[in-house]
């Protein structure tokens, strides 16, 4: 897949202007709301279970498979539309839709109504992240995109940390329903602000085409949907990155959806403790991982493109033994101590993955290519990870009634190993591609 020429090795990257950083801040805040809305269900799982009487398996499906079916599949037509239309307006409309659906979750009287509201959240969030990736890539030149996308990817940890602190505090003081309503209202106001104040950048305006042929292709206004999909999946590096990230997200989304429930139900943590201590672990751990991996990939990828694969692999290798210790210990205080580093290391994959895709494709294919990356990642990770973990907990309930979630968490270990192996295989694919390009 022909892309654009990155900054030459060792060359200083162009400096983005103040406007670029302001837009990045706004888009990051939208991403915070995106992830906060998505994760409120898992954060407030216990009071929701207590009121609506749903099982771990039902909770896993509503936070995983049911949500992912709409979120992942609709991201493709939304990405195709955004590549042809005004990406800022697509993002603003999507933010308004998912925020209204989040407020509706707080009004659900039973499980089917909650499922319908969560599916609608998925419909809206399908238009959130891919347009933002492309907008950022047209505000920040090559050589700075890893850092910019790493900062943008602070949205999930900030959103999760705020969701834990805000959602758990509101639920403890008032009710879980009010938390959904308040967050939804904030999102709808933010959508109006995005529509009014964020300017649409020129597609590919900061890229230097590889040659005159690439220049013409980069300015082509309407790439075909099938053409972009075929080019993405025919590229072994992009395909391999998507699969490796999917295996990683199988672990991370499984953990995100059930860690609060594990800490409260099986390790004795209260909702008030969750609002303070777990929020700090999520915020500090994941934000550190996002920023560090973004900075590292900007530096290391200039020396060798295999850094896009080796950096996530090393992160997961370091995280695995600490994850096992987190699951094994009985004390929630000790568990949080062991969880701090894996919380950051587990996310060493995201900034490299997004940066690689945005660098490797043409400017007028960035939104759809980002959506294809998310399609594979989230169908595997978001769709199957929470679903698997919830079903495993229900399976172990008969033999381990007091620690079924702990036993279910142990089943994530093979997926850690699979993700590491896929990233190492990706490094081999990157080397092979480099050799083919050097010796056509």
C-alpha atoms as one frame of an Amber mdcrd trajectory, in Angstrom:
protein
   0.000   0.000   0.000   1.700   3.171  -1.175   1.933   5.810   1.469   3.955
   8.935   2.017   7.581   9.534   2.767   8.307   9.832   6.511  10.957  12.123
   7.845  14.439  10.925   6.810  16.345   8.999   9.506  17.889  11.404  11.961
  16.181  14.451  10.447  14.412  16.785  12.875  10.632  16.637  12.618   8.669
  19.733  11.600   7.094  21.522  14.540   3.277  21.646  14.691   1.635  24.981
  15.478  -0.438  26.065  18.466  -3.677  25.372  16.597  -2.656  21.739  16.152
  -2.139  21.280  19.883  -5.476  22.914  20.683  -7.277  20.620  18.245  -5.443
  17.652  19.739  -6.646  18.659  23.213 -10.252  18.916  22.016 -10.128  15.562
  20.218  -8.524  13.938  23.239 -11.373  15.225  25.420 -13.901  13.742  22.982
 -11.995  10.441  23.213 -12.133  10.716  27.016 -15.924  10.932  26.804 -15.984
   8.114  24.235 -14.180   5.736  26.561 -15.855   7.013  29.716 -19.285   6.328
  28.211 -18.136   2.898  27.070 -16.652   1.862  30.417 -19.320   3.125  32.811
 -21.080  -0.222  32.460 -18.079  -2.194  33.744 -17.273   0.357  36.462 -20.829
   0.210  37.818 -21.260  -3.513  37.160 -22.009  -4.519  40.740 -24.851  -2.052
  41.472 -26.294  -2.744  38.003 -26.166  -6.495  38.663 -27.764  -6.005  42.073
 -30.688  -4.003  40.645 -31.307  -5.712  37.309 -30.264  -9.242  38.319 -27.953
 -10.007  35.380 -25.199 -12.643  35.363 -21.480 -12.282  34.574 -22.118 -13.875
  31.185 -24.855 -11.365  30.333 -22.605  -8.544  31.503 -19.794  -9.842  29.292
 -22.038 -10.002  26.223 -23.488  -6.529  26.658 -20.031  -5.008  27.206 -18.428
  -7.155  24.511 -20.226  -8.956  21.692 -23.428  -6.897  21.506 -21.556  -3.597
  21.658 -18.811  -4.674  19.241 -21.236  -5.894  16.549 -22.365  -2.334  15.921
 -19.217  -0.464  16.930 -16.861  -2.424  14.669 -18.991  -3.071  11.594 -20.431
   0.434  11.305 -16.927   1.907  11.612 -16.280   0.809   8.002 -19.070   2.754
   6.231 -18.519   5.667   8.624 -14.799   5.644   7.764 -15.582   5.526   4.039
 -17.981   8.470   4.444 -15.512  10.500   6.522 -12.736  10.043   3.933 -15.083
  11.697   1.400 -16.802  14.239   3.663 -16.076  16.675   6.486 -14.478  14.548
   9.200 -15.083  17.090  11.971 -18.831  17.074  11.380 -18.915  13.276  11.285
 -17.131  13.245  14.647 -19.474  15.846  16.183 -22.615  13.976  15.085 -21.213
  10.688  16.394 -20.375  12.257  19.771 -23.931  13.588  20.114 -25.427  10.177
  19.273 -23.348   8.084  21.668 -23.841  10.638  24.452 -27.640  10.567  24.074
 -27.533   6.753  24.124 -25.387   6.814  27.275 -28.006   8.937  29.019 -30.613
   6.391  27.882 -28.661   3.625  29.665 -29.464   5.373  32.930 -33.178   5.076
  32.149 -33.161   1.347  31.311 -35.672  -0.625  33.384 -34.501  -4.117  32.393
 -31.781  -6.050  30.577 -33.233  -5.813  27.019 -33.582  -2.037  27.318 -30.006
  -1.784  28.566 -28.824  -3.928  25.635 -30.613  -1.649  23.144 -29.109   1.480
  24.684 -25.600  -0.006  24.694 -25.932  -1.043  21.042 -26.849   2.542  20.205
 -23.765   3.738  22.083 -21.783   1.414  19.795 -23.431   2.926  16.712 -22.361
   6.414  17.775 -18.853   5.496  18.881 -18.189   3.923  15.467 -17.757   7.478
  14.201 -15.471   8.646  16.977 -11.921   7.339  16.755 -11.129   6.797  13.019
 -11.971  10.386  11.976  -9.922  11.684  14.902  -6.873   9.643  13.809  -7.044
  11.181  10.341  -7.663  14.747  11.570  -4.617  14.516  13.861  -2.485  13.116
  11.021  -3.377  16.200   8.941  -2.510  18.609  11.780   0.800  16.918  12.740
   3.579  16.171  10.217   5.444  12.894   9.938   7.955  12.462  12.744   5.592
  13.961  15.327   2.552  11.744  14.766   3.648   9.044  17.194   3.809  11.591
  19.999   0.542  13.261  18.939  -1.335   9.971  18.620   0.202   8.796  21.892
  -1.206  11.902  23.592  -4.560  11.399  21.859  -4.570   7.817  23.104  -4.510
   9.198  26.653  -8.270   9.402  26.101  -8.975   5.811  27.217  -6.974   5.927
  30.476  -8.253   9.395  31.385 -11.773   8.323  30.483 -11.512   5.153  32.485
  -9.950   6.920  35.470 -12.600   9.664  35.424 -15.276   7.029  34.938 -14.049
   5.141  37.984 -13.737   8.267  40.124 -16.854  10.065  38.889 -19.095   7.069
  38.228 -18.282   5.230  41.439 -18.631   8.411  43.521 -22.018   9.303  42.026
 -23.217   5.710  42.362 -22.105   5.561  46.003 -23.729   8.905  46.862 -26.845
   8.749  44.652 -27.392   5.983  42.070 -25.706   4.359  39.089 -28.442   5.746
  36.834 -27.562   9.366  37.545 -23.934   8.760  36.522 -25.032   7.660  33.020
 -27.359  10.650  32.603 -24.785  13.260  33.669 -22.054  11.867  31.423 -24.463
  11.781  28.491 -25.423  15.422  28.926 -21.762  16.512  29.075 -21.105  14.651
  25.827 -23.967  16.323  23.967 -22.681  19.771  24.961 -19.170  18.786  23.809
 -20.503  17.672  20.408 -21.863  21.187  19.806 -18.458  22.645  20.688 -16.629
  20.353  18.240 -18.998  21.298  15.409 -18.593  25.023  16.125 -14.887  25.414
  16.860 -12.753  22.647  15.222 -11.655  23.369  11.628 -11.405  20.613   9.035
  -7.732  20.338   7.888  -6.667  19.723   4.291  -6.298  16.000   3.579  -2.611
  15.201   3.133  -1.604  18.845   3.442   1.461  18.031   5.588   2.674  14.988
   3.640   5.481  14.772   1.118   4.503  12.242  -1.585   7.096   9.653  -2.530
   6.951  10.570  -6.222   4.727  12.212  -8.779   2.597   9.077  -9.043   2.030
   9.040  -5.316   1.290  12.757  -5.406  -1.549  12.222  -7.839  -2.845   9.278
  -5.810  -2.668  11.249  -2.591  -4.832  13.991  -4.093  -7.391  11.592  -5.565
 -10.638  12.716  -3.857 -12.612   9.471  -3.901 -10.771   6.208  -3.302 -13.012
   3.180  -3.584 -14.136   1.302  -0.490 -13.160  -2.059  -1.973  -9.806  -0.720
  -3.172  -8.831   0.473   0.293 -10.029  -2.739   1.980  -8.156  -4.954  -0.485
  -4.975  -2.906  -0.145  -5.145  -3.008   3.661  -5.655  -6.753   4.002  -3.212
  -7.588   1.197  -0.444  -5.825   3.119   1.094  -8.444   5.469   2.400  -5.776
   7.846  -0.944  -4.016   8.305  -2.781  -7.335   8.495  -0.304  -8.695  11.026
  -0.484  -5.558  13.154  -4.284  -5.759  13.276  -4.240  -9.419  14.378  -1.547
  -8.859  17.017  -3.474  -5.892  18.424  -6.667  -7.960  18.441  -5.018 -10.616
  20.590  -3.746  -7.899  22.937  -7.166  -6.299  23.211  -8.683  -9.686  24.024
  -6.716  -9.380  27.264  -7.120  -5.649  27.864 -10.861  -5.445  27.208 -11.483
  -8.556  29.259  -9.608  -6.932  32.140 -11.275  -3.531  31.703 -14.771  -5.001
  31.822 -14.275  -7.187  34.908 -11.423  -5.814  37.047 -13.685  -3.616  39.197
 -16.055  -6.538  39.758 -13.110  -8.806  40.681 -11.729  -6.244  43.133 -15.084
  -5.632  44.804 -16.603  -9.102  44.830 -13.550 -11.302  45.433 -10.862  -9.043
  46.923 -13.040  -7.000  49.303 -12.760  -3.506  47.801 -15.548  -0.988  48.458
 -17.077   1.359  45.879 -15.531   4.348  47.696 -12.071   2.707  47.531 -12.592
   1.994  43.850 -13.399   5.670  43.223 -10.041   6.737  44.703  -7.393   4.019
  44.487  -8.378   2.121  41.358  -8.908   5.439  39.544  -5.330   6.455  40.447
  -3.885   3.143  39.237  -5.747   3.338  35.937  -4.941   6.989  35.406  -1.240
   6.927  36.299  -0.453   3.504  34.878  -2.165   3.725  31.518  -1.342   7.372
  30.825   2.339   6.693  31.489   2.237   3.760  29.083   0.539   5.785  26.333
   2.890   8.769  26.551   6.043   6.670  26.883   5.176   4.353  23.996   4.335
   7.317  21.740   7.644   9.010  22.490   9.593   5.778  22.103   8.054   4.871
  18.771   8.894   8.307  17.303  12.534   7.729  18.261  12.944   3.994  17.641
  11.037   3.759  14.347  13.522   6.176  12.746  16.232   3.577  13.312  14.195
   0.508  12.406  10.542  -0.094  11.517  10.668  -3.337  13.500  10.222  -1.135
  16.576   6.508  -1.039  15.696   6.419  -4.738  16.616   9.173  -5.167  19.188
   7.998  -2.363  21.483   4.548  -3.935  22.114   6.083  -7.417  22.435   8.536
  -6.294  25.135   5.747  -4.478  26.986   3.585  -7.606  27.113   6.519  -9.792
  28.192   7.154  -7.520  31.168   3.442  -7.278  32.005   2.610 -11.006  32.077
   4.210 -12.080  35.395   2.841  -8.998  37.158  -0.635  -9.745  35.796  -0.455
 -13.265  37.253   0.532 -11.818  40.644  -2.382  -9.337  40.480  -4.878 -12.148
  39.930  -3.323 -14.459  42.554  -3.111 -12.210  45.648  -6.120 -11.888  47.982
  -5.571  -8.330  49.252  -6.951  -5.606  46.980  -4.180  -3.250  48.112  -1.459
  -5.666  47.028  -3.422  -6.491  43.865  -3.477  -2.819  42.861   0.279  -2.586
  43.449   0.883  -5.475  41.053  -1.619  -4.017  38.554   0.077  -0.606  38.241
   2.845  -1.545  35.782   0.821  -3.954  33.597  -1.809  -1.241  33.251   0.740
   0.812  31.306   2.704  -1.980  29.635  -0.444  -3.573  28.217  -0.975  -0.427
  26.123   2.457  -0.251  24.507   0.795  -1.573  21.335  -1.695   1.209  20.598
   0.459   4.193  19.606   2.776   2.049  17.426  -0.217   0.413  15.703  -2.033
   3.653  14.921   1.151   5.440  13.835   2.170   2.592  11.514  -1.199   2.560
   9.756  -1.393   6.354   9.395   2.167   6.468   7.996   1.672   3.547   5.592
  -1.495   4.622   3.784  -2.426   7.515   1.514  -3.943  10.615   3.137  -7.356
  10.077   1.499  -7.525   6.542   2.903  -6.548   7.242   6.498  -9.980   7.240
   8.130 -11.077   4.011   6.465  -7.719   2.339   7.098  -7.920   3.339  10.755
 -11.448   1.922  10.826 -10.218  -1.364   9.327  -7.541  -1.580  12.006 -10.187
  -0.993  14.678 -12.532  -3.490  12.997 -10.092  -6.366  13.419  -8.815  -5.229
  16.815 -12.229  -4.693  18.332 -14.077  -7.633  16.794 -11.458  -9.886  18.395
 -10.686  -7.922  21.548 -13.802  -5.958  22.430 -16.218  -8.478  20.942 -14.706
 -11.667  22.324 -12.565 -10.685  25.344 -15.325  -9.610  27.772 -17.673 -12.253
  26.349 -15.082 -14.973  27.006 -14.274 -13.777  30.516 -17.913 -13.487  31.556
 -18.721 -16.951  30.183 -15.632 -18.416  31.899 -16.725 -16.931  35.226 -20.182
 -18.491  34.841 -18.491 -21.819  33.968 -16.323 -21.781  37.101 -19.190 -20.676
  39.356 -20.222 -24.248  40.214 -16.725 -25.473  41.168 -15.363 -22.161  42.550
 -18.383 -20.212  43.847 -16.273 -17.712  45.814 -13.563 -16.993  43.236 -15.024
 -17.778  39.805 -13.775 -14.470  38.364 -10.257 -15.125  39.624 -10.256 -18.488
  37.838 -11.622 -16.816  34.697  -8.818 -14.225  34.762  -6.220 -17.018  34.685
  -7.602 -18.074  31.289  -6.237 -14.812  29.817  -2.635 -16.025  30.208  -2.559
 -17.988  26.897  -3.809 -14.897  25.077  -0.919 -12.878  26.488   1.442 -15.499
  25.018  -0.409 -15.466  21.676  -0.185 -11.671  21.439   3.578 -11.724  22.123
   4.087 -14.385  19.435   2.059 -12.388  16.884   4.089  -9.229  17.493   7.325
 -11.177  17.046   5.934 -12.592  13.793   5.029  -9.043  12.757   8.657  -7.965
  13.222   9.642 -10.691  10.742   7.033  -9.431   8.248   8.346  -5.876   8.552
  11.897  -7.049   7.839  10.740  -9.053   4.818   8.799  -6.092   3.453  11.834
  -3.832   3.883  14.005  -6.302   1.950  11.454  -6.510  -0.869  11.273  -2.718
  -1.139  15.092  -2.493  -1.144  15.406  -5.198  -3.840  12.307  -4.881  -6.056
